[in-house]
Amino acid sequence: MTPIALDPARVAGWRTTWDAMMLGFVPGLPALERLIATAVEAVRGAPPTRVLDLGGGPGLLAERMSRRWPDATVTLLDLDPVLLELARAGLPSAIGVVRADLTSPAWPAATGTGYDLITAVMTVHYLAPEAIRALYAAARDALAPGGLLVVADLMPDDGLPGLMRALDPAPGEAAAELAWAQWWCGLMGVPEIVGLLAARADLFRDRPPAGFTADLGWHAAAIRAAGFAEAGALWREGRHAALAARRL
Ligand SMILES: C[S@@+](CC[C@H](N)C(=O)[O-])C[C@H]1O[C@@H](n2cnc3c(N)ncnc32)[C@H](O)[C@@H]1O
């Protein structure tokens, strides 16, 4: 695809509003990020040297991890042409940005292996159950021995009974859905982005987000079945939770 020149100030604005929008969905994301950092540093006894963010979107988490661990090689993987362009335009050049499809067995060939930390934040609900299982197996192989996989997403709490289990969306979630629609609408009037939006529409036309939201127990079982020895809850906020799993 022909490189496009995006105004850096506008890119910064779109990335900042993306970040605010994600916080609208999950206000506890900063706490989760701190826990991820604490967990990987504790497990390794040192900062990670290779980090991979799966479905990293415009790269806010990748950027914060790179800032926290300036000696680490940080790589972001995504499929969305618009978000990849915002990541490429907005991130420091030291952060790798890789286009690959997590539903394809070929993605690890694009990112390489030997990672100390692999994150997937709000990504796996785009995938069908079999693709999630395959992703966990591929992530295991992409980790270095002792490396940590962290998956955060909608995972209703299977420990709560009946009505509470589904937990209504958090109060801010309807506003976050609106902000999501507005964010994408806001890009429609930008001539440099129109072509990317069309490519995005083509890409996702036949593959809408799977919207598969299993409980934490399902993900823990799938992670163990993928060959991880341990998988435990790292964090929870309402319907959202994160699991951490270590490759032995
Ligand atoms: C809700 S966004 C979350 C983005 C980012 N992790 C964050 O927290 O800001 C989900 C991301 O998963 C990416 N994604 C969905 N399906 C994918 C696939 N099959 N391969 C790669 N990325 C995918 C989307 O393009 C999008 O960037």
The ligand as a Gaussian input file, in Angstrom:
#p B3LYP/6-31G(d) Opt

LIG

0 1
 C      -11.199000      -3.444000      20.850000
 S       -9.720000      -3.320000      19.939000
 C       -8.495000      -3.282000      21.223000
 C       -7.210000      -2.659000      20.765000
 C       -6.117000      -2.537000      21.825000
 N       -5.738000      -3.832000      22.346000
 C       -6.520000      -1.624000      22.928000
 O       -6.765000      -2.108000      24.047000
 O       -6.610000      -0.423000      22.689000
 C       -9.495000      -4.953000      19.261000
 C       -8.297000      -5.047000      18.352000
 O       -8.137000      -6.391000      17.884000
 C       -7.774000      -6.318000      16.517000
 N       -8.127000      -7.577000      15.858000
 C       -9.350000      -8.118000      15.749000
 N       -9.296000      -9.261000      15.046000
 C       -8.004000      -9.441000      14.707000
 C       -7.315000     -10.440000      13.960000
 N       -7.949000     -11.471000      13.436000
 N       -5.996000     -10.306000      13.801000
 C       -5.324000      -9.240000      14.329000
 N       -5.923000      -8.275000      15.040000
 C       -7.249000      -8.371000      15.215000
 C       -8.594000      -5.153000      15.988000
 O       -8.125000      -4.679000      14.758000
 C       -8.421000      -4.151000      17.118000
 O       -7.267000      -3.389000      17.000000

